[in-house]
Amino acid sequence: MHHNRSANAIGGVSLSDMAAVLDIVALRSVVAVADCGGFHRAAETLMLSQSAVSQHVRRLEKTIGRPLVQREGRLSRFTPEGEALLGEARRILAAHDAALGRLGVGDPRDSLVLGSTDHAADELLPRVMDALQEVFPGTAVRFRLDRSSRLNDAIDRGTLDLAMYIGDVVDGESVSAGALPLTWYAAPGWRRPTDGPIPLVVIDSPCTIRRRALQTLADNGLSATVVGEAAYLAGVLNAARGGLGVALIADVAAPEGLEPCTDLPPVPSERLHLRVRSGSDPRLLDAALHALSAVLQP
């Protein structure tokens, strides 16, 4: 019996344990769901069907033996096990892609990766993606939604070609593409309290728009309290639609299901910055600036 066990084990791990394999393609899909904010956008950026992305996630759930993603209406939330897998997936994919690069397999620039914050992404991303596909025909353009700090980190690492973000300019390398209007939005029929602080729903810290909202109200002698926080804009919009409070939104169009709140003090527009990867084709920045000039304020 001892001999048979040794023959069927490597380094103390049984062959049955080694049968579990994390599929690289499926890992790319689950990372895309996280980066893009949902299955639909992940499918678009990967140029797959939404059902294919869902199958990839289910395949990983079968491998892990636990749920990784939970649907909440139109939103997708990662379970604790899903968050843990995401960290491992990013490390695996980085090592995999770096190995291919060292081996000279494939062209590391056969696609362009465009990063953006959530703000105004529905209006701005399609325009920039279309512009880049015209300037770089035959090159796939993918996108990633993330926080400004993470997008800038990705530019520094060279894993992102172009970042569109709001907030502080990074080391003077960024170029202003124009301004995004900042508007207070709430559910139809919502009214600010006649007494007591104004309830706000915001993105969790650090967030430029959150800081602007609180500072503007304070500068106008209005007290406010944060009644809801979310990691991404979708959570803020859903909380506002549910009537929990008012949200300050950077966008060029009114979010679906929300109305402007005209009885709160106006907030100056926020600059949108563009930053490109070191050594990138100059046409990349020029095409993005031209595409954005049609919709952003000067």
N, C-alpha and C positions, 0 to 999 in steps of 0.2 A: 504493500500500500504506500509506503514511504517513497519507493522508487517511482510509482505511477504519478504521485503528486509532484515530484520533482520534474518529471518529464513534461508535465502540463503546466509548469509555472516558469516565469522569467522574472528574476529579481524579486521574488516573493509575490508577484502579481499573477493571478490565474489567467489562463487564456480566455475564460468566459468573461472576466472583468475587462479584458482588452478589446472585447467585441464592440464596446461603445465607442463610436467615432463622431467627432464634431465636424460636420460637413462644412467646407470652406464657403460654398455657395450659400448655404443656409445662414452661416454666420454673417455674410455680407448683407443678407436681407434683414436680419434682426437688428444689426447696427443701423441700417438705413431707416428702419421704423423709428428708432430712437432719434436719429439725427434729423429726420424730415418731419417728425411730429405725427406720424400715423401711417397706416397701410397704403392709403391712396397715393400720398406724395412719395412714399418709398417706392411704390411700383412705377411711378412716372420717372423718377430719377434713375432707377435701375433698368428702365425700359422692359419691364415685365408686366404680366397681368397681376391684378390685385390678388386673385386666387392663388397664383404661383407663390407670391410672397407669404400668404397665409399658410400654404402648405409647407414652406420652408420653416416657418416658426413652429408649426405643429410637429415637424420632424425633429426639431431640437427639443421640444417638450417631451417627445417620446424617448429621446436619448437620455435626457436629464431625469425624466420620471416625475416632473412637477410642472405646474403651469408657469409660464414665463411672462405672458402678456394678458391683461384683463381688459375687455372692452367695457367702456362706460359711455353709452350713447355713441356719439361720433368720435369720442376720444379713446386712446389706448394708453393704459397705465401699466408699467412694468412692476411685476411682483418683486419681492426681495431676492428671490432666486434669479429672476430675469435681470435685475440690476447687477448681480454678481456675475452672471454670464456675460453681460455687456462688457465689463472690464476685461474679462479673459478673452472675449472675441476681438476686442481692439488690439490686444497684445499679439494674438495669434495672427491676425490679418497683417499687422505691421511687419512681423517677422517673415511671414509668407511672401509679401510683396517685396520686401528688402532682398530676400533670397533670390527671387526672380530677377531683380535688377542686377544683382552681383553676377548672376549666371548669364546675363544678356538675353533673357527670354522676354519677348514682347517689347513694345515701345511704351516706356513709362509715361509718355505724353500723348498717347492716342486718345485721350479724353481730357476735358477741362472740368475742374471742380470749382463751382461757384458757391461761396458761403454767404449767408445772410442772417440777420436777426429776424425774429418773427414779424417785427413792425413793418407793415406795408408789403409783406412778402407776396401776397396774392396779386398785388398790382404790379410790383416791380420785377419780381423774378421772371415771369414769362417774357417780358419785354427784353430783359438782358439776355436771357437764354436764346431767344430768337435772333437777337443781334449777333451774338457770338457764333451761332450756327451759320449765319450768312458770311461772316468774315473768315471763319475757319470751317469751310465745307468738308464734310466727311469726318469731322471730329465730334464725338459724343460730348454733350454738355450735361454734367450732373450737378446736383445742388445739395447743400447741407444747411439745415437751420440750426442755429446755436446761439449762445450768449456771445456778446461782443468780445469779451476777454478770451474765450475759447477760439473764436475765429481768428483773432490776432495771433494766438499761440500756434494755430495750424499754419498760418502764413509763415511764421518764423521757422517752423519745422519743414516747410516745403510740401506739405500734404494738401494744401489748398492753393488754388491759382489766383483767385480774386475774392476779396471779402468786402461786403457792404455792411456797415455797422454804424451805430450812433454812439455818442459818448465822447470820451476824451481822445484826442488825436495821439497816435502812437509814434513817438520819436520823429515827428515831422515828416514821416514817410507817406502819410495819407493825403488824399486829394478830396476836396469837397465836391460832391455831385449835385448839391442843391439842398433845399430844406423840406422837411416833412412837417405839415401842420400838426399841432397838438390840440386836441379837442376833448372836452369832457363828454362822456357818453354814459347813458343809463337805460334801463328798461323803459318801454313806453309807459307813460303815466307815473313814473317815479318822481317823487318830490323830495327835495332836501328837507331835513328836519327843521322845524321852526325854532326849536331849542335843543341844545346839546351839540356834540361834535358831528361833523359830516362823515358818514361812513365811506371808506375807500376800499376798493379791491385793487390789488397791485401785484406786480411780479416781485418775488422775494429778492432781498439784497444780495449783491450790489446791482442796482438798476438805475440808469440815468432818468428814465421817465418817472419812476417812483420818487426819486429825489426832487425832481422838478414839481411834481404834484404837491408834495408836502411843503416845499419851500414857498410855492406860489400862494397857497392858502394861508400859511403863516404870515407872509408879507402883507396880506390883505386883512389881517386880524381875525382870520377864521380858524377855529379849532377843528381838528380832524382826528379820526381814529381808524386804524387799519383793521377792517373786519374780516378780510380774506386775503390770502397770499397764494400764489401759484408759481411753479417753476417756469412756466411758459405762458405766452399770451393767450392761448386757447382756454386755459383755466380761468384767466381773468375775465375774458369775454363771457364765458358760461356763467360765472358768478354774477356779473353785471346783468346778464339776461334774466337771471333768477331773481333780480330785485334786491340783492344783498347790499348794493351800494353803487357808487359812481366810480368810473374808471377814466383816467387820462390816457388817451390813445394817440399814437403817432401813425397817421395813415392819410392817404389821399382820397379815400372814399369811406363812407359810413359803414361800420361793420353791420352785418345782417342781424336784425332783431334788436338793434339799439338806436336811440335817438340822442341828438346833441342836447346837453344841458346848458341853456343860455343864461342861467342865473348865477353861474359861478365865474370867477374872474378869468379873463383870457390869459393864455400862456403863449409866449413867443415860440416860433417854430424851432425845431431841432435839426441841426445839420446832419446830413447823411454823408459818411465818409467812405471812400473806396481805397483799398490797399491791395497791391498785387505782389505775387511771389517774386523774390529776387531773381533776375535773369529772364523774366517772362517777356513774351513778344509785346512790343509797345502797342500793337493794334488791339490788344486785350483791353487795356484801360480806355483807349480812345473809343472803342465800340460801346463799352458800358456807359461812359459819360454821355455819348450821343443818344443812346436809348433812354437814359434817365432824364435828359434835359426836357423831354416832351411832357413829363408828368410832375416833376418836382418844381417847387418854387425857386426862384433865383437865389 
